[in-house]
Amino acid sequence: MNTLSTGMPSTLGSYLTICNMFFGEESVQAKFIREKIASNPNGADEEVIAEESQMMYLLFNLPTEGTEEMKALLQ
């Protein structure tokens, strides 16, 4: 399993921790990751195989809540 620059494993749970710290627990980013955790059989332990830089780009560029783009991502 890959390790993030923070030393944490590259899992959905680690990205949720990062989202909570940087964006807040009620942020669009944290909600997006929580939705992925809920829909995955491995939950927070699911390995993320995307490069860390790609994941951070995705999280920083998520559409704002309530937009059609965000609704489509959460489906």
FIPA-321211 format. One record per residue (C-alpha): residue in one letter; x, y, z; residue number from 1. Coordinates in steps of 0.001 Angstrom, whole numbers, always signed. Example, Ala and Ser with C-alpha at 12.3 -4.5 7.8 and 13.67 -1.06 7.14 Angstrom:
FIPA-321211
{rec "a" {+12300 -4500 +7800} 1}
{rec "s" {+13670 -1060 +7140} 2}
This chain:
FIPA-321211
{rec "m" {+0 +0 +0} 1}
{rec "n" {+1213 +3495 -809} 2}
{rec "t" {+1928 +5995 +1933} 3}
{rec "l" {+892 +9646 +1806} 4}
{rec "s" {+3328 +12486 +2445} 5}
{rec "t" {+1817 +12728 +5941} 6}
{rec "g" {+2967 +9177 +6705} 7}
{rec "m" {-603 +7837 +6698} 8}
{rec "p" {-1614 +4960 +4410} 9}
{rec "s" {-3313 +5908 +1158} 10}
{rec "t" {-6875 +5035 +2208} 11}
{rec "l" {-10248 +6740 +2103} 12}
{rec "g" {-10044 +7098 +5883} 13}
{rec "s" {-6763 +8978 +5629} 14}
{rec "y" {-8218 +11329 +3034} 15}
{rec "l" {-11218 +11908 +5292} 16}
{rec "t" {-8841 +12871 +8108} 17}
{rec "i" {-7064 +15284 +5767} 18}
{rec "c" {-10378 +16786 +4616} 19}
{rec "n" {-11544 +17246 +8196} 20}
{rec "m" {-8299 +19001 +9142} 21}
{rec "f" {-7983 +21281 +6120} 22}
{rec "f" {-11549 +21888 +4990} 23}
{rec "g" {-13664 +21067 +8063} 24}
{rec "e" {-15938 +18177 +8937} 25}
{rec "e" {-18946 +19717 +7170} 26}
{rec "s" {-17064 +20661 +4007} 27}
{rec "v" {-18020 +19453 +550} 28}
{rec "q" {-14729 +17577 +421} 29}
{rec "a" {-15385 +15655 +3658} 30}
{rec "k" {-18943 +14854 +2561} 31}
{rec "f" {-17623 +13548 -772} 32}
{rec "i" {-15131 +11224 +938} 33}
{rec "r" {-17733 +10070 +3502} 34}
{rec "e" {-20059 +9162 +622} 35}
{rec "k" {-17288 +7124 -1003} 36}
{rec "i" {-16616 +5372 +2312} 37}
{rec "a" {-20314 +4573 +2767} 38}
{rec "s" {-20631 +3104 -726} 39}
{rec "n" {-17485 +975 -491} 40}
{rec "p" {-17479 -2531 +1012} 41}
{rec "n" {-14078 -1905 +2651} 42}
{rec "g" {-15219 +1434 +4054} 43}
{rec "a" {-12498 +3729 +5334} 44}
{rec "d" {-9857 +1027 +4805} 45}
{rec "e" {-10249 +1061 +1014} 46}
{rec "e" {-6919 +1784 -644} 47}
{rec "v" {-6756 +4838 -2908} 48}
{rec "i" {-4522 +4051 -5865} 49}
{rec "a" {-4572 +7544 -7368} 50}
{rec "e" {-1481 +9667 -6853} 51}
{rec "e" {-1675 +11959 -3839} 52}
{rec "s" {-1263 +15036 -6051} 53}
{rec "q" {-4251 +13964 -8157} 54}
{rec "m" {-6406 +13408 -5091} 55}
{rec "m" {-5469 +16789 -3638} 56}
{rec "y" {-6261 +18445 -6979} 57}
{rec "l" {-9664 +16724 -6983} 58}
{rec "l" {-10448 +17761 -3416} 59}
{rec "f" {-9395 +21378 -3899} 60}
{rec "n" {-11449 +21663 -7091} 61}
{rec "l" {-14720 +20044 -6040} 62}
{rec "p" {-17733 +22120 -7066} 63}
{rec "t" {-19571 +23954 -4335} 64}
{rec "e" {-22437 +22192 -2618} 65}
{rec "g" {-25818 +22478 -4276} 66}
{rec "t" {-24509 +22767 -7828} 67}
{rec "e" {-25506 +20231 -10445} 68}
{rec "e" {-21884 +19093 -10725} 69}
{rec "m" {-21748 +18256 -7016} 70}
{rec "k" {-25098 +16451 -7126} 71}
{rec "a" {-23783 +14310 -9994} 72}
{rec "l" {-20598 +13453 -8056} 73}
{rec "l" {-22537 +12314 -4999} 74}
{rec "q" {-24747 +9925 -6967} 75}
